[in-house]
Amino acid sequence: MVKPEKFISKAVEKIGKEIKDGRAIIALSGGVDSSVCAELAHRAIGGRLQPIYIDTGLMRKGETERIKHIFSHMNLDIVYAKDRFLAALKGRTDPEEKRKAIGETFIRVFEEEARKLEADYLIQGTIYPDRIESEGGIKSHHNVGGLPSVMDFKKIVEPIEDLYKDEVREVAWALKLPDEICERMPFPGPGLAVRILGEVTEEKLEVAREANSIVEEELLDRFCPWQTFAAVIGKGTGVKGDIRAYGWIIAVRAVGSRDGMTAEALELPWDVLKKLESRITSEIPKVARVVYDITPKPPATIEFE
């Protein structure tokens, strides 16, 4: 296990040595990984750090407004790039192609912002499980295997690349970050794109966004899962009144884990599952069916793509 205070001291020193007198930008998502990196980098290079949040259009309901509020004390630059990400994803159905398209677009947007700021370094919140899954060929992460091979940065700095998620949380507490950040449930870098099987469309995004909001409302506070979400996995036949309906199938996932390397599905009470189904199918008319995924990791990954 990591010794937070010792790690913080070494990480701040390492960032300072890597960036020297240069300027850096950081991809700030509001999650614990990027928030820890932002605080470490701020301690290392101060005002030469510019945090940037990209609204990809693949975010959860109310996410951008939440980020604005949490980081109102920082000189946070918000870039709205929904159209670029959706254009990059158009026609793509393969999970790896989708992840790499997101990674490519992500970096290009950051390169443009970096040129405006004359920044030569990009700081990212890559953690150890990201590297394991990317290097092991399980799936690319937009900040590891999903990155393009040619990038307009002197270097990408990854201060927490050797830490597991639970260790990152320990460092976050030691840095005295807000409770909401320290305890925040993991959310994938590619956003809702990896919770939509097949091509990402505006319609699927809206369905996924609403379904995820319902699942979080029902499960987060009551069951404290490591991660819980809803995924749009295809279409199926249903009945609305006496009329046949061909609508989306939503898969609900709720898992417990310590570090994200392995995970077990939560044994949710039947009444909870029934309420999830009822809310999702009634509040999102385009949904015809709701299923609950009980597969552990391994053999499955936590996210669907």
N, C-alpha and C positions, 0 to 999 in steps of 0.2 A: 504493500500500500504506500501511497505517496505521503511524504511529510510536507504539508501545505506551505508552511513558512519557508522551509528550505527550498522548495520548488520555486516559490515566488521570487525569492532572491536570485536564484540561478537563471530563471527565465527572463527577468528584467535585465540582468547583465548580458545574457546571450542576445536578446533583441537589440540592445544598444550597440553591441559589437557588430552585429550583422548589418544594421542600417547605418551606423556611424552618424554622419551629419546629413544624411539624406532625408527625404520626405516619404511618408507611407500612407496608403489608404487601407482601410479594413472593411471587409464585407460584414456588416453588422445586421444580424437577423432578429436580434432580441432574444435568442436562445441562450442557454447557459454557456455553450462553447464559444460563440463569437463574443459574448459579453465579457467572459474571462479574458480572452485575447485582447479585447479593447482596453480593459483596465491595465493589463500587464504592459501593453505597448504604450499607453498613456504615461505610465510611470517611467518607462524607458526613454521615450523621445518627446514627451509633452506635446506642445503645440504643433509639432511637425507631423502629427497623426491626424488624418481626416477620416472619420467614420462615415460610411455610406450605406444606405439601405435601399435595395432595389425592390420596387413593387413589380413583381413579374406577372401579376394577374393570376398567379397560381397559389395565392395565399388563402388562409382560412378567413372566415367571416370576421370582419372588424379588425383584422391583423394590423393593417397599416396605421389605423388610428391608435391602436394600443401601443405600437412602437413609438409613435410621435409623443404620446403621453409619458411613457416610461423614460424616454431619453430626451425629454424636453430641456434638461440641464446641459446637454451636449450640443455642440455645433454639428448636428446631424444633417447630412445632405440626403434628401430623398429623391430617387430617380424613378419616374414612372415609365416602365418599359413593357407593359402588357402586350402591345401590338407586336413588338419585336419577338417576344418569346412565343406567342401563338403562331406567328408566321414561320418561325424556326421549327415548330412542332407539326405544322400542317402536313398531313399525309403520312406521318410517321406512326407506325404501329409496334415496331420492335422495341422492347424496353431499353436495350443498350443504346439504340439509335436515339431514343428520346432523351436519355440521360446525357449522352454526348452532345446533342443539340442544345440542351440547356446549359451544359458546361461551357460550350463554345460561345453562346450568346452572353452568358454571365461574364466571361472574361473580356469579351469585346466591349461590353458596356463599361466595365471597370477600366479598361485601357483608355477609353475616351475620357472618362472622368479624371484619370491619373494625368493625362496630358494637359488637361485644363489646370490642374493643380501643380504640375511639374513634379509629380511623385514617381519614383522609380521602383518602389517596393509595394507588394501586395501582401497583407497579413490575413491568414485564414484560420478558421477554427477546426481544422482537420483533427480527428481523434484516432486512437489506435484501431478500434473496430472498423472505421472507414477504410483504413489502409489494408487491413486483413481481407475484407470483402473484395476490395478492388484488385489487390495484388494476387489474391487467390482465385480470381476469375469468377467469383460468385456474382458480383454485379459491380459496375462502375459507380463511384460516387461523383457528383458533379464537381467536387473539389479535389478529386484524386484522379481516378482513371477516366473521368468524364472531361478532363481538361484537354484543350488542344495542344499539339506538340510544339507549336510556335507561339510564344507570348511576348508582348512588348513590355516586359518587366525585367529589371536586373535580377530579381530574385523573388520567389514566393516564400514568405516566412511563416512557419507553422509552429507556434510556441507550445502547443499541447498535443502534438502528434503522437506522443508515447503514452498518453493517459487514457484510461477507461472512463466511461461516463460518470461512474460513482466517484472517481478520483477528481474529475473536473468539478463536481458539485462541492467536494471538500475544499478545493482551492477557492471556489466562488464564495463559500462561507467565510474563509480566511480573509478574502479581499473585502468582506463586508458589503457585498452586492445585495440589492433588494431581495427580499424573500421570494417575490414572484418570479424572479430570474433564477435564483438558486434551485427552486423546486419545479421549474417549468418542465412539462412533459416534452420529450424529444419530438421534433417535427422535421421531416426530411428536407434537405436543401432544395431538391427539385419541386418541393411543395406538393400540391394536389395532383400533379402530373403522374406521380407514381402510385396514386390511388385511383387512377382511371386506366383500366385495361384497354389497349388499343389506342386509336387516335384521340388526341385531346381536342375537344370542341367546346364552344361557349356553353352549349346546353349541358354537356356532361359536367363541366366545371361548376355550374350553378347547382346541379343536383348534388355533386360531391360536397360542395361548400355547405349547403343546408343540412345534409345528412351528418356531416362531421360535427356541425354545431349541436345537433340534437344528441348525438352519441356522447359528446363531451359533457353536455348539461346533465345527462342522466347517470353517467358513470364516474366522472373524475372525482368529485368530492366524496361520493359514497364508497367507492371501492379502491381509490388510490392506485390505479394500475400503473405499471411502468410506461405503457403506451396503450392508447385506445383510439380508434378511428373508424371511419366508414369508407369503403371503396366501391366504385362503380365497376362491376365486373362483366356486364353484358346486358342482354335483354331477354325477357321471358314473357310468357302469356299470363295474363291475370284477368280478373273480372271486376268491373266497376258497375255496381247495380246489376242489371241483367245484360250488360254489354261487354263483349270481349275487349280487353285492353292489352296492348303489347307495350310493356314498359320496362324501365331499368331494374336490374337486380342489384341490390345493395348488400354487400358483405360487411358485417360488423366484426371488428377484431378488438380484443382486450387481453393483454398479456401481463404477466409478472416476470421480472428479471432483476438481476443485480447489476450487470454490466452490459447487457445487450448482446452478448456473445451467444447465450442460450436463453430460451424463454418458454414459459408454459402458459397456455390459455387459461384465463380465469373461469372458474365454475360459477357462472352467474345464475342467480335464482330464476326460475321459470317466469315468475311474474314480471321480473325486470326485462327479460327477453321479449315477453309479450307487449310490454309498454313501449319498448324500442320499436318493435314492428308496427304497432298501432300509430305511434307518432310519425314515424318516417313515411308510412304509406298514406296517412291522412294529410300531413302537412306538405308533402311533396307529391302532388297528383301524378307526376310522370313515373313514379316508382310502382312497380307491380309486385315485387317480391323482396323479402329480407331474409338473409341467412346469417348464421353465426359460425365463424371459423374457429375450430378447436385444435388446429394443427400446431404442435410445438415447434420451436426452433432448436436444432434441426428436427425434421427434414426441411421445413419451410423457413423462409426468412420472415422477419416481422412484417415488413411492408410487402405488398403484393408484387411490386416491380422494383 
